[in-house]
Amino acid sequence: MYRQHCVTVNRVNESTNGSAGTVNTPFGTQYASGKAALIRAVGCIQEELDLDGEKNIHVYALHPGGVLSGLQSMALCLLLN
């Protein structure tokens, strides 16, 4: 039995300003690069599926918007000191 349709969604939380993984973020190298890697991996996987003829399988990176966390406070503290 083969799957007729498939959708895979990868949730990628963004920073409070909604830009982690898409712009340069001071003191956020690990965080931003991890987000960027997931975004690019999802795009590459979709391209590979398309090239293999899997037109009914769709892969998305979902960016739900800003999430307030302690990361912003820590970065601001480092910038001000």
ZALO-786275 format. One record per atom (N, C-alpha, C, CB): residue in three letters; atom name; x, y, z. Coordinates in Angstrom, 3 decimals, padded with zeros to 6 digits. Glycine has a CB too. Example, Ala and Ser with C-alpha at 12.3 -4.5 7.8 and 13.67 -1.06 7.14 Angstrom:
@residu->ALA | atome->N | X->013.190 | Y->-005.690 | Z->007.800
@residu->ALA | atome->CA | X->012.300 | Y->-004.500 | Z->007.800
@residu->ALA | atome->C | X->013.200 | Y->-003.300 | Z->007.800
@residu->ALA | atome->CB | X->011.308 | Y->-004.473 | Z->009.046
@residu->SER | atome->N | X->012.850 | Y->-002.250 | Z->007.080
@residu->SER | atome->CA | X->013.670 | Y->-001.060 | Z->007.140
@residu->SER | atome->C | X->012.900 | Y->000.030 | Z->007.870
@residu->SER | atome->CB | X->014.084 | Y->-000.598 | Z->005.725
//
This chain:
@residu->MET | atome->N | X->000.837 | Y->-001.176 | Z->000.000
@residu->MET | atome->CA | X->000.000 | Y->000.000 | Z->000.000
@residu->MET | atome->C | X->000.884 | Y->001.243 | Z->000.000
@residu->MET | atome->CB | X->-000.953 | Y->-000.004 | Z->001.212
@residu->TYR | atome->N | X->000.646 | Y->002.125 | Z->-000.931
@residu->TYR | atome->CA | X->001.424 | Y->003.347 | Z->-001.047
@residu->TYR | atome->C | X->000.624 | Y->004.541 | Z->-000.569
@residu->TYR | atome->CB | X->001.879 | Y->003.558 | Z->-002.482
@residu->ARG | atome->N | X->001.315 | Y->005.483 | Z->-000.031
@residu->ARG | atome->CA | X->000.689 | Y->006.710 | Z->000.434
@residu->ARG | atome->C | X->000.310 | Y->007.570 | Z->-000.769
@residu->ARG | atome->CB | X->001.633 | Y->007.484 | Z->001.391
@residu->GLN | atome->N | X->-000.893 | Y->008.083 | Z->-000.781
@residu->GLN | atome->CA | X->-001.353 | Y->008.926 | Z->-001.876
@residu->GLN | atome->C | X->-000.839 | Y->010.363 | Z->-001.735
@residu->GLN | atome->CB | X->-002.877 | Y->008.919 | Z->-001.937
@residu->HIS | atome->N | X->-000.911 | Y->010.890 | Z->-000.521
@residu->HIS | atome->CA | X->-000.492 | Y->012.266 | Z->-000.263
@residu->HIS | atome->C | X->000.198 | Y->012.313 | Z->001.100
@residu->HIS | atome->CB | X->-001.712 | Y->013.251 | Z->-000.311
@residu->CYS | atome->N | X->001.154 | Y->013.206 | Z->001.234
@residu->CYS | atome->CA | X->001.849 | Y->013.352 | Z->002.516
@residu->CYS | atome->C | X->002.282 | Y->014.800 | Z->002.672
@residu->CYS | atome->CB | X->003.078 | Y->012.391 | Z->002.609
@residu->VAL | atome->N | X->002.113 | Y->015.329 | Z->003.870
@residu->VAL | atome->CA | X->002.578 | Y->016.674 | Z->004.196
@residu->VAL | atome->C | X->003.388 | Y->016.576 | Z->005.481
@residu->VAL | atome->CB | X->001.379 | Y->017.687 | Z->004.347
@residu->THR | atome->N | X->004.597 | Y->017.119 | Z->005.457
@residu->THR | atome->CA | X->005.440 | Y->017.165 | Z->006.639
@residu->THR | atome->C | X->005.683 | Y->018.622 | Z->006.985
@residu->THR | atome->CB | X->006.782 | Y->016.406 | Z->006.414
@residu->VAL | atome->N | X->005.447 | Y->018.980 | Z->008.239
@residu->VAL | atome->CA | X->005.655 | Y->020.355 | Z->008.682
@residu->VAL | atome->C | X->006.702 | Y->020.355 | Z->009.779
@residu->VAL | atome->CB | X->004.327 | Y->020.998 | Z->009.181
@residu->ASN | atome->N | X->007.741 | Y->021.140 | Z->009.600
@residu->ASN | atome->CA | X->008.768 | Y->021.326 | Z->010.623
@residu->ASN | atome->C | X->008.579 | Y->022.703 | Z->011.218
@residu->ASN | atome->CB | X->010.210 | Y->021.156 | Z->010.038
@residu->ARG | atome->N | X->008.356 | Y->022.745 | Z->012.513
@residu->ARG | atome->CA | X->008.132 | Y->024.029 | Z->013.188
@residu->ARG | atome->C | X->009.473 | Y->024.654 | Z->013.530
@residu->ARG | atome->CB | X->007.271 | Y->023.847 | Z->014.472
@residu->VAL | atome->N | X->009.685 | Y->025.857 | Z->013.039
@residu->VAL | atome->CA | X->010.924 | Y->026.581 | Z->013.287
@residu->VAL | atome->C | X->010.564 | Y->027.843 | Z->014.046
@residu->VAL | atome->CB | X->011.685 | Y->026.911 | Z->011.953
@residu->ASN | atome->N | X->010.761 | Y->027.838 | Z->015.365
@residu->ASN | atome->CA | X->010.484 | Y->029.040 | Z->016.155
@residu->ASN | atome->C | X->011.430 | Y->030.146 | Z->015.744
@residu->ASN | atome->CB | X->010.611 | Y->028.756 | Z->017.668
@residu->GLU | atome->N | X->010.914 | Y->031.319 | Z->015.650
@residu->GLU | atome->CA | X->011.723 | Y->032.486 | Z->015.327
@residu->GLU | atome->C | X->011.979 | Y->033.269 | Z->016.612
@residu->GLU | atome->CB | X->011.023 | Y->033.381 | Z->014.253
@residu->SER | atome->N | X->012.922 | Y->034.169 | Z->016.553
@residu->SER | atome->CA | X->013.188 | Y->035.019 | Z->017.706
@residu->SER | atome->C | X->012.070 | Y->036.054 | Z->017.832
@residu->SER | atome->CB | X->014.575 | Y->035.713 | Z->017.578
@residu->THR | atome->N | X->012.129 | Y->036.870 | Z->018.868
@residu->THR | atome->CA | X->011.088 | Y->037.866 | Z->019.097
@residu->THR | atome->C | X->010.906 | Y->038.785 | Z->017.898
@residu->THR | atome->CB | X->011.413 | Y->038.686 | Z->020.326
@residu->ASN | atome->N | X->011.990 | Y->039.141 | Z->017.219
@residu->ASN | atome->CA | X->011.847 | Y->040.023 | Z->016.063
@residu->ASN | atome->C | X->011.561 | Y->039.243 | Z->014.781
@residu->ASN | atome->CB | X->013.105 | Y->040.861 | Z->015.887
@residu->GLY | atome->N | X->011.457 | Y->037.934 | Z->014.876
@residu->GLY | atome->CA | X->011.066 | Y->037.116 | Z->013.735
@residu->GLY | atome->C | X->012.127 | Y->036.944 | Z->012.677
@residu->GLY | atome->CB | X->009.879 | Y->037.691 | Z->013.113
@residu->SER | atome->N | X->013.405 | Y->037.042 | Z->013.042
@residu->SER | atome->CA | X->014.430 | Y->036.999 | Z->012.015
@residu->SER | atome->C | X->015.521 | Y->035.951 | Z->012.224
@residu->SER | atome->CB | X->015.055 | Y->038.320 | Z->011.917
@residu->ALA | atome->N | X->015.497 | Y->035.209 | Z->013.312
@residu->ALA | atome->CA | X->016.551 | Y->034.217 | Z->013.551
@residu->ALA | atome->C | X->016.583 | Y->033.219 | Z->012.401
@residu->ALA | atome->CB | X->016.329 | Y->033.482 | Z->014.902
@residu->GLY | atome->N | X->017.746 | Y->032.927 | Z->011.908
@residu->GLY | atome->CA | X->017.894 | Y->031.987 | Z->010.814
@residu->GLY | atome->C | X->017.801 | Y->032.630 | Z->009.443
@residu->GLY | atome->CB | X->016.868 | Y->030.929 | Z->010.929
@residu->THR | atome->N | X->017.422 | Y->033.910 | Z->009.394
@residu->THR | atome->CA | X->017.315 | Y->034.584 | Z->008.094
@residu->THR | atome->C | X->018.164 | Y->035.838 | Z->008.002
@residu->THR | atome->CB | X->015.881 | Y->034.938 | Z->007.817
@residu->VAL | atome->N | X->018.656 | Y->036.344 | Z->009.139
@residu->VAL | atome->CA | X->019.553 | Y->037.513 | Z->009.145
@residu->VAL | atome->C | X->020.672 | Y->037.270 | Z->010.158
@residu->VAL | atome->CB | X->018.765 | Y->038.834 | Z->009.490
@residu->ASN | atome->N | X->021.717 | Y->038.075 | Z->010.089
@residu->ASN | atome->CA | X->022.813 | Y->037.969 | Z->011.048
@residu->ASN | atome->C | X->022.356 | Y->038.488 | Z->012.409
@residu->ASN | atome->CB | X->024.057 | Y->038.753 | Z->010.554
@residu->THR | atome->N | X->022.629 | Y->037.713 | Z->013.458
@residu->THR | atome->CA | X->022.197 | Y->038.062 | Z->014.807
@residu->THR | atome->C | X->023.407 | Y->038.064 | Z->015.736
@residu->THR | atome->CB | X->021.108 | Y->037.074 | Z->015.319
@residu->PRO | atome->N | X->023.840 | Y->039.228 | Z->016.235
@residu->PRO | atome->CA | X->024.978 | Y->039.266 | Z->017.144
@residu->PRO | atome->C | X->024.731 | Y->038.415 | Z->018.390
@residu->PRO | atome->CB | X->025.280 | Y->040.705 | Z->017.547
@residu->PHE | atome->N | X->025.731 | Y->037.664 | Z->018.805
@residu->PHE | atome->CA | X->025.686 | Y->036.797 | Z->019.979
@residu->PHE | atome->C | X->024.633 | Y->035.693 | Z->019.859
@residu->PHE | atome->CB | X->025.415 | Y->037.626 | Z->021.214
@residu->GLY | atome->N | X->024.187 | Y->035.417 | Z->018.663
@residu->GLY | atome->CA | X->023.205 | Y->034.360 | Z->018.463
@residu->GLY | atome->C | X->023.653 | Y->033.368 | Z->017.401
@residu->GLY | atome->CB | X->021.867 | Y->034.955 | Z->018.079
@residu->THR | atome->N | X->024.952 | Y->033.212 | Z->017.259
@residu->THR | atome->CA | X->025.501 | Y->032.382 | Z->016.183
@residu->THR | atome->C | X->024.944 | Y->030.971 | Z->016.198
@residu->THR | atome->CB | X->027.007 | Y->032.328 | Z->016.284
@residu->GLN | atome->N | X->024.999 | Y->030.292 | Z->017.340
@residu->GLN | atome->CA | X->024.538 | Y->028.912 | Z->017.401
@residu->GLN | atome->C | X->023.047 | Y->028.820 | Z->017.139
@residu->GLN | atome->CB | X->024.868 | Y->028.300 | Z->018.752
@residu->TYR | atome->N | X->022.284 | Y->029.699 | Z->017.749
@residu->TYR | atome->CA | X->020.833 | Y->029.679 | Z->017.618
@residu->TYR | atome->C | X->020.419 | Y->029.958 | Z->016.171
@residu->TYR | atome->CB | X->020.194 | Y->030.710 | Z->018.567
@residu->ALA | atome->N | X->020.944 | Y->031.041 | Z->015.607
@residu->ALA | atome->CA | X->020.565 | Y->031.441 | Z->014.252
@residu->ALA | atome->C | X->021.031 | Y->030.421 | Z->013.219
@residu->ALA | atome->CB | X->021.144 | Y->032.816 | Z->013.925
@residu->SER | atome->N | X->022.229 | Y->029.886 | Z->013.387
@residu->SER | atome->CA | X->022.725 | Y->028.917 | Z->012.403
@residu->SER | atome->C | X->021.949 | Y->027.611 | Z->012.469
@residu->SER | atome->CB | X->024.211 | Y->028.646 | Z->012.626
@residu->GLY | atome->N | X->021.505 | Y->027.218 | Z->013.655
@residu->GLY | atome->CA | X->020.666 | Y->026.020 | Z->013.772
@residu->GLY | atome->C | X->019.334 | Y->026.203 | Z->013.070
@residu->GLY | atome->CB | X->020.433 | Y->025.676 | Z->015.238
@residu->LYS | atome->N | X->018.733 | Y->027.383 | Z->013.234
@residu->LYS | atome->CA | X->017.466 | Y->027.676 | Z->012.564
@residu->LYS | atome->C | X->017.660 | Y->027.720 | Z->011.048
@residu->LYS | atome->CB | X->016.883 | Y->029.012 | Z->013.068
@residu->ALA | atome->N | X->018.730 | Y->028.381 | Z->010.608
@residu->ALA | atome->CA | X->019.005 | Y->028.473 | Z->009.180
@residu->ALA | atome->C | X->019.225 | Y->027.089 | Z->008.576
@residu->ALA | atome->CB | X->020.226 | Y->029.361 | Z->008.929
@residu->ALA | atome->N | X->019.917 | Y->026.219 | Z->009.310
@residu->ALA | atome->CA | X->020.171 | Y->024.864 | Z->008.818
@residu->ALA | atome->C | X->018.867 | Y->024.092 | Z->008.623
@residu->ALA | atome->CB | X->021.088 | Y->024.110 | Z->009.789
@residu->LEU | atome->N | X->017.948 | Y->024.212 | Z->009.568
@residu->LEU | atome->CA | X->016.674 | Y->023.514 | Z->009.439
@residu->LEU | atome->C | X->015.859 | Y->024.054 | Z->008.265
@residu->LEU | atome->CB | X->015.872 | Y->023.635 | Z->010.733
@residu->ILE | atome->N | X->015.844 | Y->025.377 | Z->008.101
@residu->ILE | atome->CA | X->015.114 | Y->025.986 | Z->006.990
@residu->ILE | atome->C | X->015.673 | Y->025.493 | Z->005.657
@residu->ILE | atome->CB | X->015.189 | Y->027.526 | Z->007.069
@residu->ARG | atome->N | X->016.994 | Y->025.501 | Z->005.505
@residu->ARG | atome->CA | X->017.624 | Y->025.054 | Z->004.260
@residu->ARG | atome->C | X->017.437 | Y->023.553 | Z->004.045
@residu->ARG | atome->CB | X->019.116 | Y->025.398 | Z->004.269
@residu->ALA | atome->N | X->017.524 | Y->022.757 | Z->005.106
@residu->ALA | atome->CA | X->017.348 | Y->021.303 | Z->004.976
@residu->ALA | atome->C | X->015.954 | Y->020.974 | Z->004.455
@residu->ALA | atome->CB | X->017.584 | Y->020.604 | Z->006.329
@residu->VAL | atome->N | X->014.951 | Y->021.668 | Z->004.975
@residu->VAL | atome->CA | X->013.575 | Y->021.434 | Z->004.527
@residu->VAL | atome->C | X->013.447 | Y->021.738 | Z->003.037
@residu->VAL | atome->CB | X->012.581 | Y->022.298 | Z->005.340
@residu->GLY | atome->N | X->014.031 | Y->022.859 | Z->002.599
@residu->GLY | atome->CA | X->013.987 | Y->023.211 | Z->001.183
@residu->GLY | atome->C | X->014.696 | Y->022.191 | Z->000.308
@residu->GLY | atome->CB | X->014.600 | Y->024.571 | Z->000.971
@residu->CYS | atome->N | X->015.846 | Y->021.712 | Z->000.758
@residu->CYS | atome->CA | X->016.606 | Y->020.714 | Z->-000.007
@residu->CYS | atome->C | X->015.857 | Y->019.386 | Z->-000.090
@residu->CYS | atome->CB | X->017.987 | Y->020.494 | Z->000.626
@residu->ILE | atome->N | X->015.252 | Y->018.972 | Z->001.010
@residu->ILE | atome->CA | X->014.485 | Y->017.726 | Z->001.004
@residu->ILE | atome->C | X->013.317 | Y->017.821 | Z->000.026
@residu->ILE | atome->CB | X->013.970 | Y->017.400 | Z->002.419
@residu->GLN | atome->N | X->012.637 | Y->018.971 | Z->-000.005
@residu->GLN | atome->CA | X->011.530 | Y->019.142 | Z->-000.950
@residu->GLN | atome->C | X->012.025 | Y->019.061 | Z->-002.388
@residu->GLN | atome->CB | X->010.821 | Y->020.483 | Z->-000.713
@residu->GLU | atome->N | X->013.151 | Y->019.698 | Z->-002.678
@residu->GLU | atome->CA | X->013.712 | Y->019.644 | Z->-004.031
@residu->GLU | atome->C | X->014.057 | Y->018.214 | Z->-004.426
@residu->GLU | atome->CB | X->014.960 | Y->020.528 | Z->-004.129
@residu->GLU | atome->N | X->014.650 | Y->017.447 | Z->-003.494
@residu->GLU | atome->CA | X->014.993 | Y->016.050 | Z->-003.780
@residu->GLU | atome->C | X->013.749 | Y->015.217 | Z->-004.054
@residu->GLU | atome->CB | X->015.777 | Y->015.445 | Z->-002.616
@residu->LEU | atome->N | X->012.694 | Y->015.427 | Z->-003.255
@residu->LEU | atome->CA | X->011.437 | Y->014.710 | Z->-003.483
@residu->LEU | atome->C | X->010.854 | Y->015.051 | Z->-004.846
@residu->LEU | atome->CB | X->010.423 | Y->015.040 | Z->-002.381
@residu->ASP | atome->N | X->010.896 | Y->016.331 | Z->-005.217
@residu->ASP | atome->CA | X->010.389 | Y->016.758 | Z->-006.523
@residu->ASP | atome->C | X->011.177 | Y->016.104 | Z->-007.656
@residu->ASP | atome->CB | X->010.453 | Y->018.289 | Z->-006.650
@residu->LEU | atome->N | X->012.508 | Y->016.067 | Z->-007.519
@residu->LEU | atome->CA | X->013.347 | Y->015.457 | Z->-008.553
@residu->LEU | atome->C | X->013.108 | Y->013.954 | Z->-008.673
@residu->LEU | atome->CB | X->014.817 | Y->015.720 | Z->-008.256
@residu->ASP | atome->N | X->012.733 | Y->013.325 | Z->-007.567
@residu->ASP | atome->CA | X->012.436 | Y->011.885 | Z->-007.574
@residu->ASP | atome->C | X->011.028 | Y->011.585 | Z->-008.065
@residu->ASP | atome->CB | X->012.619 | Y->011.307 | Z->-006.183
@residu->GLY | atome->N | X->010.283 | Y->012.628 | Z->-008.416
@residu->GLY | atome->CA | X->008.931 | Y->012.435 | Z->-008.920
@residu->GLY | atome->C | X->007.873 | Y->012.306 | Z->-007.850
@residu->GLY | atome->CB | X->008.894 | Y->011.242 | Z->-009.768
@residu->GLU | atome->N | X->008.219 | Y->012.595 | Z->-006.605
@residu->GLU | atome->CA | X->007.268 | Y->012.509 | Z->-005.487
@residu->GLU | atome->C | X->006.492 | Y->013.822 | Z->-005.374
@residu->GLU | atome->CB | X->008.008 | Y->012.193 | Z->-004.146
@residu->LYS | atome->N | X->005.626 | Y->014.082 | Z->-006.322
@residu->LYS | atome->CA | X->004.907 | Y->015.360 | Z->-006.384
@residu->LYS | atome->C | X->003.809 | Y->015.489 | Z->-005.327
@residu->LYS | atome->CB | X->004.301 | Y->015.535 | Z->-007.754
@residu->ASN | atome->N | X->003.412 | Y->014.394 | Z->-004.682
@residu->ASN | atome->CA | X->002.344 | Y->014.437 | Z->-003.680
@residu->ASN | atome->C | X->002.872 | Y->014.490 | Z->-002.252
@residu->ASN | atome->CB | X->001.446 | Y->013.237 | Z->-003.836
@residu->ILE | atome->N | X->004.195 | Y->014.627 | Z->-002.097
@residu->ILE | atome->CA | X->004.784 | Y->014.764 | Z->-000.765
@residu->ILE | atome->C | X->005.293 | Y->016.193 | Z->-000.636
@residu->ILE | atome->CB | X->005.944 | Y->013.718 | Z->-000.530
@residu->HIS | atome->N | X->004.831 | Y->016.896 | Z->000.389
@residu->HIS | atome->CA | X->005.195 | Y->018.292 | Z->000.577
@residu->HIS | atome->C | X->005.824 | Y->018.484 | Z->001.955
@residu->HIS | atome->CB | X->003.962 | Y->019.205 | Z->000.411
@residu->VAL | atome->N | X->006.915 | Y->019.220 | Z->002.004
@residu->VAL | atome->CA | X->007.646 | Y->019.468 | Z->003.240
@residu->VAL | atome->C | X->007.704 | Y->020.980 | Z->003.448
@residu->VAL | atome->CB | X->009.089 | Y->018.839 | Z->003.193
@residu->TYR | atome->N | X->007.368 | Y->021.436 | Z->004.650
@residu->TYR | atome->CA | X->007.331 | Y->022.870 | Z->004.939
@residu->TYR | atome->C | X->008.110 | Y->023.178 | Z->006.214
@residu->TYR | atome->CB | X->005.876 | Y->023.359 | Z->005.072
@residu->ALA | atome->N | X->008.689 | Y->024.375 | Z->006.272
@residu->ALA | atome->CA | X->009.244 | Y->024.913 | Z->007.509
@residu->ALA | atome->C | X->008.271 | Y->025.991 | Z->007.962
@residu->ALA | atome->CB | X->010.722 | Y->025.485 | Z->007.314
@residu->LEU | atome->N | X->007.600 | Y->025.764 | Z->009.064
@residu->LEU | atome->CA | X->006.599 | Y->026.687 | Z->009.576
@residu->LEU | atome->C | X->007.247 | Y->027.677 | Z->010.530
@residu->LEU | atome->CB | X->005.461 | Y->025.927 | Z->010.277
@residu->HIS | atome->N | X->007.047 | Y->028.955 | Z->010.295
@residu->HIS | atome->CA | X->007.572 | Y->030.017 | Z->011.147
@residu->HIS | atome->C | X->006.391 | Y->030.665 | Z->011.867
@residu->HIS | atome->CB | X->008.384 | Y->031.077 | Z->010.313
@residu->PRO | atome->N | X->006.068 | Y->030.220 | Z->013.086
@residu->PRO | atome->CA | X->004.860 | Y->030.717 | Z->013.762
@residu->PRO | atome->C | X->004.958 | Y->032.138 | Z->014.285
@residu->PRO | atome->CB | X->004.528 | Y->029.823 | Z->014.892
@residu->GLY | atome->N | X->006.100 | Y->032.756 | Z->014.240
@residu->GLY | atome->CA | X->006.242 | Y->034.122 | Z->014.732
@residu->GLY | atome->C | X->007.147 | Y->034.192 | Z->015.942
@residu->GLY | atome->CB | X->004.890 | Y->034.699 | Z->015.072
@residu->GLY | atome->N | X->007.230 | Y->035.345 | Z->016.520
@residu->GLY | atome->CA | X->008.132 | Y->035.576 | Z->017.638
@residu->GLY | atome->C | X->007.745 | Y->034.824 | Z->018.897
@residu->GLY | atome->CB | X->008.194 | Y->037.027 | Z->017.936
@residu->VAL | atome->N | X->008.763 | Y->034.383 | Z->019.619
@residu->VAL | atome->CA | X->008.575 | Y->033.693 | Z->020.891
@residu->VAL | atome->C | X->009.456 | Y->034.397 | Z->021.918
@residu->VAL | atome->CB | X->008.928 | Y->032.155 | Z->020.781
@residu->LEU | atome->N | X->008.833 | Y->034.997 | Z->022.921
@residu->LEU | atome->CA | X->009.585 | Y->035.709 | Z->023.945
@residu->LEU | atome->C | X->010.276 | Y->034.704 | Z->024.863
@residu->LEU | atome->CB | X->008.658 | Y->036.647 | Z->024.758
@residu->SER | atome->N | X->011.580 | Y->034.841 | Z->024.982
@residu->SER | atome->CA | X->012.341 | Y->033.929 | Z->025.842
@residu->SER | atome->C | X->013.492 | Y->034.686 | Z->026.481
@residu->SER | atome->CB | X->012.869 | Y->032.707 | Z->025.038
@residu->GLY | atome->N | X->014.264 | Y->033.999 | Z->027.288
@residu->GLY | atome->CA | X->015.403 | Y->034.596 | Z->027.960
@residu->GLY | atome->C | X->016.571 | Y->034.899 | Z->027.037
@residu->GLY | atome->CB | X->015.858 | Y->033.702 | Z->029.046
@residu->LEU | atome->N | X->016.561 | Y->034.365 | Z->025.821
@residu->LEU | atome->CA | X->017.664 | Y->034.612 | Z->024.897
@residu->LEU | atome->C | X->017.807 | Y->036.096 | Z->024.576
@residu->LEU | atome->CB | X->017.460 | Y->033.820 | Z->023.612
@residu->GLN | atome->N | X->016.684 | Y->036.779 | Z->024.403
@residu->GLN | atome->CA | X->016.747 | Y->038.196 | Z->024.078
@residu->GLN | atome->C | X->017.329 | Y->038.998 | Z->025.238
@residu->GLN | atome->CB | X->015.357 | Y->038.721 | Z->023.717
@residu->SER | atome->N | X->016.941 | Y->038.668 | Z->026.460
@residu->SER | atome->CA | X->017.455 | Y->039.378 | Z->027.632
@residu->SER | atome->C | X->018.956 | Y->039.184 | Z->027.766
@residu->SER | atome->CB | X->016.748 | Y->038.901 | Z->028.905
@residu->MET | atome->N | X->019.423 | Y->037.957 | Z->027.528
@residu->MET | atome->CA | X->020.843 | Y->037.665 | Z->027.644
@residu->MET | atome->C | X->021.630 | Y->038.431 | Z->026.579
@residu->MET | atome->CB | X->021.095 | Y->036.152 | Z->027.517
@residu->ALA | atome->N | X->021.143 | Y->038.452 | Z->025.335
@residu->ALA | atome->CA | X->021.834 | Y->039.164 | Z->024.258
@residu->ALA | atome->C | X->021.876 | Y->040.657 | Z->024.539
@residu->ALA | atome->CB | X->021.150 | Y->038.900 | Z->022.911
@residu->LEU | atome->N | X->020.773 | Y->041.203 | Z->025.025
@residu->LEU | atome->CA | X->020.744 | Y->042.640 | Z->025.342
@residu->LEU | atome->C | X->021.732 | Y->042.958 | Z->026.451
@residu->LEU | atome->CB | X->019.324 | Y->043.084 | Z->025.755
@residu->CYS | atome->N | X->021.801 | Y->042.111 | Z->027.454
@residu->CYS | atome->CA | X->022.735 | Y->042.314 | Z->028.562
@residu->CYS | atome->C | X->024.181 | Y->042.302 | Z->028.059
@residu->CYS | atome->CB | X->022.535 | Y->041.229 | Z->029.642
@residu->LEU | atome->N | X->024.498 | Y->041.382 | Z->027.150
@residu->LEU | atome->CA | X->025.852 | Y->041.307 | Z->026.592
@residu->LEU | atome->C | X->026.163 | Y->042.549 | Z->025.756
@residu->LEU | atome->CB | X->026.012 | Y->040.033 | Z->025.733
@residu->LEU | atome->N | X->025.200 | Y->043.042 | Z->025.026
@residu->LEU | atome->CA | X->025.422 | Y->044.221 | Z->024.192
@residu->LEU | atome->C | X->025.650 | Y->045.472 | Z->025.028
@residu->LEU | atome->CB | X->024.244 | Y->044.432 | Z->023.262
@residu->LEU | atome->N | X->024.945 | Y->045.580 | Z->026.148
@residu->LEU | atome->CA | X->025.035 | Y->046.780 | Z->026.977
@residu->LEU | atome->C | X->026.250 | Y->046.804 | Z->027.893
@residu->LEU | atome->CB | X->023.800 | Y->046.908 | Z->027.800
@residu->ASN | atome->N | X->026.840 | Y->045.640 | Z->028.148
@residu->ASN | atome->CA | X->028.012 | Y->045.586 | Z->029.040
@residu->ASN | atome->C | X->029.315 | Y->045.649 | Z->028.307
@residu->ASN | atome->CB | X->027.983 | Y->044.342 | Z->029.859
//
